[in-house]
């Protein structure tokens, strides 16, 4: 079929040109068991296991919180986590709480903070694990029974008095910032905060400042300025210093993104690929029915209603083929009516859950509802950065109770796999939530060969069903599943057009 469709679509910015692939690919007629084994030695490093960590310290009232918010505003990075020391105060006993209400408890010494818990939280986020952040109440001087769950962080800002105090935190930071503001200005800001927002009286606030805040600042806090990479005098008023700092951080994040993209591009290129070596990968059989459906979907003159109807048809076929990967069944004897005959049947043991990659995977929603009477549904929003092409996780909501299920299959839906980056990230998210590779069934209508290679290189045991698969090489020996001789560089496989047409939006 000719490459003729002209319709709204997005070019995947991390797609590798066919020319580059040809020059770097090592061709082979057959695949060996060693090549399959090499898949297990390849590792995908998701962005949230290499977060950029920023430490922001300074005296109480120095403006460090405002500068942290300024950094967040200008970076405009998804999954930026602000870890405030205010959440990590140690809970007080009844006796200590009485002293606190009388302004006789020292909250400004390093020992008042649970630095061990903060180090544990940052360490978990750095490894891509979920972390629970305590919620502290200054009204009661104790932690509440609520926590904030955080999973995945591209940028972590550690903000607080002693952000540059603990060597364990310093070792994890990429840049360390100290906000140096005159103590008299700090005092006026602190009094405003304590009286207006923490409901304290003036005499009590002044007592705390003179007894605890100022002495501790001189003894413990000010010396941490020596640990800083960047000192910002006058806090938020120092516009030039803040601008230089933000531009430096943006540059470092840009370099990190490019490095991630280059890593993605190298995955799967030199793999000797033969789909028959992967029993966990299935493509729809080339029949008159599937060929007719593809003809309608690929035709640029097809009306919108016909396009949606036929995509729903092929999506249902893909789901039905995916159900072939279910392996856990129990035998059951069924009594039939009206003659009470017996039928040796099976009952499915696996709990099936679905996760769609917004919005491409949402094209499967109608077929999912028609195939399953009731199925828990989760969603992931993964989009590429417009500047670097790096895939970024913007939203994650997985089915409740998914991690506790012992017998389950997670059907992951994406209408098109171009570079494979979004699918790889989505699979990694499921694995981070204690899902095994063998429990995942990735369903896609169109896929490039390079996208499939990358997925298999990183996750060789994930089950995959593809409606139509293109080829990397323009040789005469095209596989049986690609009798049309589609190439990865052909328009239909290089552009994300399915969801644009399906939902009728550019």
C-alpha positions as CSV (number, residue, x, y, z in Angstrom):
1,X,0.0,0.0,0.0
2,X,1.3,3.4,-0.9
3,X,2.4,5.9,1.7
4,X,-0.2,8.5,0.9
5,X,-2.3,9.3,4.0
6,X,-2.0,13.0,4.8
7,X,-3.7,13.7,8.1
8,X,-3.0,15.3,11.5
9,X,-0.2,13.4,13.3
10,X,2.9,13.8,15.5
11,X,6.4,12.7,14.4
12,X,8.1,10.9,17.3
13,X,11.1,13.1,18.0
14,X,13.2,10.2,19.2
15,X,12.7,8.2,16.0
16,X,15.9,7.1,14.3
17,X,16.1,7.5,10.5
18,X,16.3,4.4,8.4
19,X,19.7,5.6,7.0
20,X,21.2,5.7,10.5
21,X,19.8,2.3,11.3
22,X,21.3,0.8,8.2
23,X,24.8,2.0,9.0
24,X,24.7,0.8,12.6
25,X,22.8,-2.5,12.2
26,X,24.7,-5.8,12.1
27,X,22.6,-8.0,9.9
28,X,22.3,-11.8,10.2
29,X,20.1,-14.4,8.6
30,X,19.2,-16.2,11.8
31,X,19.0,-15.4,15.5
32,X,21.0,-17.4,18.0
33,X,20.2,-18.2,21.6
34,X,23.1,-16.0,22.6
35,X,21.4,-13.0,21.1
36,X,18.2,-13.7,23.0
37,X,20.3,-14.1,26.2
38,X,22.0,-10.8,25.6
39,X,18.6,-9.2,25.9
40,X,18.7,-9.8,29.7
41,X,22.0,-7.8,29.9
42,X,20.5,-4.6,28.6
43,X,19.1,-2.2,31.1
44,X,16.7,0.6,30.7
45,X,17.3,3.5,33.1
46,X,14.1,5.5,33.6
47,X,14.5,9.3,34.2
48,X,13.0,9.0,37.7
49,X,15.9,6.7,38.8
50,X,18.3,9.5,38.0
51,X,16.5,12.6,39.4
52,X,18.3,15.9,39.5
53,X,18.6,16.8,43.2
54,X,18.8,20.4,44.4
55,X,19.5,21.4,48.0
56,X,18.3,24.8,49.1
57,X,19.3,26.0,52.6
58,X,19.2,29.2,54.6
59,X,18.1,30.9,57.8
60,X,14.5,30.9,58.9
61,X,12.9,33.7,56.8
62,X,15.7,33.9,54.4
63,X,13.5,33.3,51.3
64,X,14.6,29.7,50.6
65,X,11.0,28.6,50.1
66,X,10.3,31.4,47.7
67,X,13.5,30.6,45.7
68,X,12.5,26.9,45.6
69,X,9.1,27.9,44.2
70,X,10.8,30.1,41.7
71,X,13.0,27.2,40.5
72,X,9.9,25.0,40.1
73,X,8.1,27.7,38.1
74,X,10.9,28.3,35.7
75,X,12.0,24.7,35.2
76,X,8.4,23.6,34.4
77,X,9.4,20.0,34.7
78,X,6.8,17.2,35.3
79,X,7.2,15.3,38.5
80,X,9.2,17.9,40.3
81,X,9.1,17.1,44.0
82,X,9.6,19.6,46.8
83,X,10.7,18.0,50.0
84,X,10.3,20.6,52.8
85,X,12.0,20.1,56.1
86,X,8.8,21.3,57.7
87,X,7.4,17.8,57.2
88,X,10.3,16.1,58.9
89,X,10.2,17.4,62.4
90,X,10.2,14.7,65.0
91,X,6.9,14.1,66.8
92,X,7.0,15.4,70.4
93,X,6.0,13.6,73.6
94,X,3.3,15.2,75.8
95,X,5.9,16.8,78.0
96,X,7.8,18.2,75.0
97,X,4.6,19.4,73.5
98,X,3.8,21.4,76.7
99,X,7.2,23.1,76.4
100,X,6.6,23.8,72.7
101,X,3.3,25.6,73.4
102,X,5.1,27.7,76.0
103,X,7.8,28.5,73.4
104,X,10.4,26.6,75.4
105,X,11.2,23.9,72.9
106,X,14.1,24.2,70.5
107,X,12.9,23.4,67.0
108,X,16.0,24.9,65.4
109,X,18.6,22.4,66.4
110,X,19.5,19.7,63.9
111,X,18.3,17.1,66.4
112,X,14.8,18.3,66.2
113,X,14.6,17.0,62.6
114,X,14.2,13.4,61.5
115,X,17.1,13.5,59.1
116,X,17.3,9.7,59.0
117,X,13.8,9.6,57.6
118,X,14.5,12.3,55.0
119,X,17.6,10.5,53.8
120,X,15.5,7.3,53.5
121,X,12.8,9.1,51.5
122,X,15.4,10.7,49.1
123,X,17.2,7.4,48.7
124,X,13.9,5.6,47.7
125,X,13.0,8.3,45.2
126,X,16.5,8.1,43.7
127,X,16.0,4.4,43.2
128,X,12.6,4.9,41.5
129,X,10.7,3.5,44.5
130,X,7.5,4.9,46.1
131,X,8.0,7.0,49.3
132,X,5.7,8.1,52.0
133,X,6.1,11.8,53.1
134,X,4.8,12.6,56.6
135,X,2.5,15.5,57.2
136,X,3.4,17.7,60.2
137,X,1.0,19.9,62.1
138,X,2.5,23.0,63.7
139,X,-0.8,23.6,65.5
140,X,-0.4,20.4,67.5
141,X,3.4,20.0,67.2
142,X,3.0,16.5,65.9
143,X,2.6,14.4,62.8
144,X,-0.9,13.8,61.5
145,X,-2.1,10.4,60.6
146,X,-1.9,11.4,56.9
147,X,1.0,10.9,54.5
148,X,1.7,12.0,50.9
149,X,2.7,9.2,48.5
150,X,5.3,10.1,45.9
151,X,6.4,7.9,43.0
152,X,8.7,9.1,40.3
153,X,10.7,12.3,40.4
154,X,12.6,14.0,37.6
155,X,13.7,16.8,39.9
156,X,13.9,16.8,43.7
157,X,14.3,20.0,45.7
158,X,15.3,19.5,49.3
159,X,14.4,22.8,51.1
160,X,15.0,23.6,54.7
161,X,17.2,25.0,57.4
162,X,19.6,22.1,57.4
163,X,19.4,21.0,53.7
164,X,23.2,21.3,53.5
165,X,24.0,19.9,56.9
166,X,23.9,16.1,56.6
167,X,26.7,14.6,54.5
168,X,24.4,11.8,53.3
169,X,22.1,14.3,51.7
170,X,25.0,16.3,50.3
171,X,26.4,13.2,48.6
172,X,23.1,12.8,46.7
173,X,22.8,16.4,45.5
174,X,23.7,17.7,42.1
175,X,23.7,21.3,43.1
176,X,23.7,22.9,46.6
177,X,22.3,26.4,47.1
178,X,22.5,28.6,50.2
179,X,20.3,31.7,50.6
180,X,22.2,34.3,52.6
181,X,19.8,37.0,53.9
182,X,20.5,39.5,56.7
183,X,19.2,38.2,60.1
184,X,17.2,41.3,60.7
185,X,15.2,40.8,57.5
186,X,14.8,37.1,58.5
187,X,13.4,38.2,61.9
188,X,10.8,40.4,60.3
189,X,9.7,37.7,57.9
190,X,9.6,35.1,60.6
191,X,7.4,37.2,62.9
192,X,4.9,37.8,60.1
193,X,4.7,34.1,59.4
194,X,4.5,33.0,63.1
195,X,1.9,35.6,64.0
196,X,-0.3,35.4,60.9
197,X,-0.1,31.8,59.9
198,X,1.0,29.9,63.0
199,X,-1.2,31.8,65.4
200,X,1.6,32.7,67.8
201,X,1.8,35.9,69.9
202,X,4.6,38.4,69.5
203,X,6.3,37.9,72.8
204,X,6.4,34.1,72.3
205,X,7.8,34.5,68.7
206,X,10.5,36.9,70.0
207,X,11.4,34.5,72.8
208,X,11.9,31.7,70.4
209,X,14.1,33.9,68.1
210,X,16.3,35.1,70.9
211,X,16.6,31.8,72.8
212,X,16.8,29.3,69.9
213,X,16.6,30.6,66.3
214,X,19.5,33.1,66.3
215,X,21.9,31.1,68.5
216,X,21.4,28.0,66.4
217,X,21.8,29.9,63.2
218,X,25.2,31.1,64.3
219,X,26.3,27.8,65.7
220,X,24.9,25.2,63.3
221,X,23.3,26.8,60.3
222,X,25.6,29.5,59.0
223,X,28.6,27.2,58.7
224,X,26.7,25.0,56.2
225,X,27.2,27.9,53.7
226,X,30.7,26.4,53.1
227,X,29.0,23.3,51.6
228,X,27.2,25.3,49.0
229,X,28.0,25.4,45.3
230,X,26.1,28.7,45.0
231,X,25.4,31.4,47.6
232,X,22.6,33.8,46.8
233,X,22.9,37.0,48.9
234,X,19.7,39.0,49.6
235,X,17.5,36.0,48.7
236,X,14.6,36.7,46.3
237,X,15.8,40.2,45.7
238,X,18.9,39.0,43.9
239,X,17.3,38.6,40.5
240,X,20.5,38.2,38.5
241,X,21.9,35.5,40.7
242,X,18.6,33.6,40.6
243,X,18.4,33.9,36.8
244,X,22.0,32.5,36.4
245,X,21.2,29.7,38.8
246,X,18.0,28.7,36.9
247,X,19.8,28.8,33.6
248,X,22.5,26.6,34.9
249,X,20.0,24.0,36.2
250,X,18.1,24.1,32.9
251,X,21.3,23.4,31.0
252,X,22.1,20.4,33.3
253,X,18.6,19.0,32.9
254,X,18.9,19.5,29.1
255,X,22.1,17.5,29.0
256,X,20.6,14.8,31.1
257,X,17.6,14.6,28.7
258,X,19.8,14.3,25.7
259,X,21.8,11.5,27.4
260,X,18.6,9.6,28.1
261,X,17.5,9.9,24.5
262,X,20.9,8.7,23.2
263,X,20.6,5.7,25.5
264,X,17.2,4.9,24.1
265,X,18.4,5.2,20.6
266,X,21.1,2.6,21.1
267,X,18.8,0.0,22.6
268,X,17.9,-2.7,20.1
269,X,19.9,-1.6,17.1
270,X,22.5,-4.3,17.1
271,X,20.2,-7.1,18.1
272,X,19.9,-9.9,15.6
273,X,16.2,-10.1,15.3
274,X,14.0,-13.0,14.3
275,X,10.4,-12.8,15.6
276,X,10.1,-16.6,15.6
277,X,12.7,-16.7,18.4
278,X,10.2,-14.9,20.6
279,X,7.1,-17.0,21.4
280,X,5.9,-14.2,23.6
281,X,5.4,-11.9,20.6
282,X,2.3,-12.4,18.4
283,X,1.1,-10.6,15.3
284,X,-2.4,-10.8,13.8
285,X,-2.5,-13.3,11.0
286,X,-2.6,-11.8,7.5
287,X,-6.1,-12.8,6.4
288,X,-8.6,-11.3,4.0
289,X,-10.4,-9.8,7.0
290,X,-7.3,-8.1,8.5
291,X,-6.1,-7.0,5.1
292,X,-9.5,-5.4,4.4
293,X,-9.6,-3.7,7.8
294,X,-6.0,-2.3,7.2
295,X,-7.0,-1.1,3.7
296,X,-9.8,1.0,5.2
297,X,-7.7,2.4,8.1
298,X,-4.8,3.3,5.8
299,X,-6.9,4.9,3.1
300,X,-6.8,8.8,3.4
301,X,-10.3,9.0,1.9
302,X,-11.9,6.9,4.6
303,X,-14.7,8.7,6.5
304,X,-14.3,9.2,10.2
305,X,-17.1,6.9,11.2
306,X,-15.7,4.1,9.1
307,X,-12.2,4.7,10.5
308,X,-13.5,4.4,14.1
309,X,-15.6,1.3,13.3
310,X,-12.8,-0.6,11.6
311,X,-10.2,0.4,14.3
312,X,-12.6,-1.0,16.9
313,X,-12.8,-4.2,14.8
314,X,-9.1,-4.7,14.7
315,X,-8.7,-3.6,18.3
316,X,-11.1,-6.4,19.3
317,X,-9.1,-8.9,17.3
318,X,-5.9,-7.8,19.1
319,X,-7.5,-8.2,22.5
320,X,-8.8,-11.7,21.7
321,X,-5.3,-12.7,20.5
322,X,-3.9,-11.3,23.8
323,X,-6.2,-13.5,25.8
324,X,-4.3,-16.4,24.4
325,X,-1.5,-15.5,26.9
326,X,-3.7,-16.3,29.8
327,X,-2.4,-19.5,31.3
328,X,-4.0,-19.9,34.7
329,X,-7.2,-21.9,34.6
330,X,-9.1,-24.3,36.9
331,X,-11.2,-27.3,35.7
332,X,-14.9,-27.2,36.4
333,X,-17.8,-29.5,35.6
334,X,-20.8,-27.6,34.3
335,X,-24.4,-29.1,34.5
336,X,-26.3,-28.0,31.4
337,X,-30.0,-27.6,30.9
338,X,-32.5,-29.0,30.1
339,X,-31.1,-32.5,30.0
340,X,-28.6,-31.9,32.8
341,X,-25.7,-33.0,30.7
342,X,-22.2,-32.4,31.9
343,X,-19.6,-30.2,30.3
344,X,-15.9,-30.2,31.3
345,X,-15.2,-26.5,31.4
346,X,-12.5,-24.1,32.6
347,X,-12.6,-21.2,35.0
348,X,-10.1,-18.4,34.5
349,X,-8.0,-17.8,37.6
350,X,-6.1,-14.7,36.4
351,X,-7.5,-11.3,37.3
352,X,-7.4,-9.1,34.2
353,X,-6.6,-5.5,34.5
354,X,-6.1,-2.8,31.8
355,X,-3.9,0.2,31.6
356,X,-4.0,2.6,28.7
357,X,-1.3,5.1,27.7
358,X,-3.1,8.3,27.2
359,X,-4.4,9.1,24.6
360,X,-3.2,6.6,22.0
361,X,-4.1,3.7,24.2
362,X,-7.6,5.1,24.8
363,X,-8.5,4.2,21.3
364,X,-9.0,0.6,22.7
365,X,-11.5,1.7,25.3
366,X,-14.6,0.7,23.3
367,X,-13.2,-2.7,22.5
368,X,-12.1,-3.3,26.1
369,X,-15.7,-2.6,27.3
370,X,-17.2,-4.9,24.7
371,X,-14.8,-7.7,25.5
372,X,-14.9,-7.6,29.3
373,X,-18.0,-7.2,31.5
374,X,-16.1,-5.5,34.3
375,X,-12.4,-4.7,34.3
376,X,-10.3,-2.3,36.5
377,X,-8.8,0.4,34.3
378,X,-5.7,2.5,34.9
379,X,-4.1,5.3,32.9
380,X,-0.6,6.6,32.2
381,X,0.2,10.0,30.5
382,X,3.6,9.9,28.9
383,X,4.6,12.7,26.6
384,X,7.8,13.7,24.9
385,X,9.5,17.0,25.9
386,X,9.2,19.4,22.9
387,X,12.8,20.5,23.2
388,X,14.7,17.2,23.7
389,X,12.2,14.5,22.7
390,X,12.7,12.8,26.1
391,X,9.6,10.8,27.2
392,X,8.3,12.1,30.5
393,X,5.7,10.7,32.9
394,X,3.1,13.4,33.6
395,X,0.3,11.3,35.2
396,X,0.0,7.9,36.7
397,X,-3.1,6.2,38.1
398,X,-3.0,2.5,38.3
399,X,-5.8,0.1,39.3
400,X,-6.4,-0.2,43.0
401,X,-5.1,-3.3,44.7
402,X,-3.0,-4.3,41.6
403,X,0.2,-5.0,43.6
404,X,-1.6,-7.3,46.1
405,X,-3.0,-9.7,43.4
406,X,-1.2,-13.0,43.1
407,X,-2.7,-14.2,39.8
408,X,-3.1,-11.3,37.4
409,X,-2.5,-10.2,33.8
410,X,-2.0,-6.5,33.0
411,X,-3.1,-5.6,29.5
412,X,-1.2,-2.4,28.5
413,X,-2.6,-0.6,25.5
414,X,-0.9,1.8,23.0
415,X,-2.3,2.2,19.5
416,X,1.1,2.9,17.9
417,X,4.7,2.0,18.9
418,X,7.1,4.3,17.0
419,X,10.4,4.6,18.9
420,X,9.2,2.3,21.8
421,X,10.1,4.9,24.4
422,X,6.6,5.4,25.8
423,X,6.0,1.6,26.0
424,X,9.3,1.0,27.7
425,X,8.6,3.7,30.3
426,X,5.0,2.3,30.8
427,X,6.3,-1.2,31.4
428,X,9.0,0.1,33.8
429,X,6.3,1.8,35.8
430,X,4.3,-1.4,36.1
431,X,7.5,-3.3,37.2
432,X,8.2,-0.6,39.8
433,X,4.7,-1.4,41.1
434,X,5.6,-5.1,41.7
435,X,4.3,-6.4,38.4
436,X,6.3,-9.2,36.7
437,X,7.3,-9.0,33.1
438,X,5.4,-12.3,32.4
439,X,2.2,-10.7,33.8
440,X,2.2,-7.9,31.2
441,X,0.5,-8.1,27.8
442,X,1.4,-5.1,25.6
443,X,-1.2,-4.5,22.9
444,X,-0.6,-2.2,19.9
445,X,-2.1,-1.9,16.5
446,X,1.0,-0.6,14.6
447,X,4.6,-1.0,15.6
448,X,7.9,-0.4,14.0
449,X,10.5,-3.1,14.1
450,X,13.0,-0.8,15.9
451,X,10.4,0.0,18.6
452,X,9.7,-3.7,19.1
453,X,13.5,-4.5,19.2
454,X,14.0,-1.9,22.0
455,X,11.2,-3.3,24.1
456,X,12.4,-6.8,23.8
457,X,16.0,-5.8,24.4
458,X,15.0,-4.3,27.8
459,X,12.0,-6.6,28.7
460,X,12.5,-9.9,26.9
461,X,9.7,-11.7,28.9
462,X,6.9,-9.2,28.3
463,X,4.0,-10.6,26.2
464,X,3.3,-8.5,23.1
465,X,0.5,-8.5,20.5
466,X,0.8,-6.3,17.4
467,X,-1.7,-5.8,14.7
468,X,0.8,-4.7,12.0
469,X,4.6,-4.7,12.2
470,X,6.9,-2.9,9.8
471,X,10.5,-3.8,8.9
472,X,13.8,-1.9,9.5
473,X,15.5,-3.0,6.3
474,X,14.5,-2.5,2.7
475,X,15.5,-5.9,1.5
476,X,13.8,-8.4,-0.8
477,X,13.3,-10.9,2.0
478,X,10.4,-9.4,3.9
479,X,8.9,-11.6,6.6
480,X,5.5,-13.2,6.1
481,X,3.8,-10.8,8.5
482,X,4.9,-7.8,6.3
483,X,3.8,-8.8,2.8
484,X,3.1,-5.2,2.1
485,X,6.8,-4.4,2.6
486,X,6.2,-1.6,5.0
487,X,9.3,0.1,6.3
488,X,9.8,1.8,9.7
489,X,10.2,5.0,7.8
490,X,6.9,4.8,6.0
491,X,4.4,7.5,7.0
492,X,1.9,5.2,8.7
493,X,4.5,3.9,11.1
494,X,6.5,7.1,11.6
495,X,3.6,9.3,12.5
496,X,1.2,9.0,15.4
497,X,-2.0,9.5,13.4
498,X,-4.4,6.8,14.9
499,X,-5.6,8.8,18.0
500,X,-5.8,12.1,16.1
501,X,-8.2,10.6,13.6
502,X,-10.0,8.3,16.1
503,X,-10.8,11.3,18.4
504,X,-11.2,13.7,15.5
505,X,-8.7,16.2,16.8
506,X,-5.3,17.5,15.5
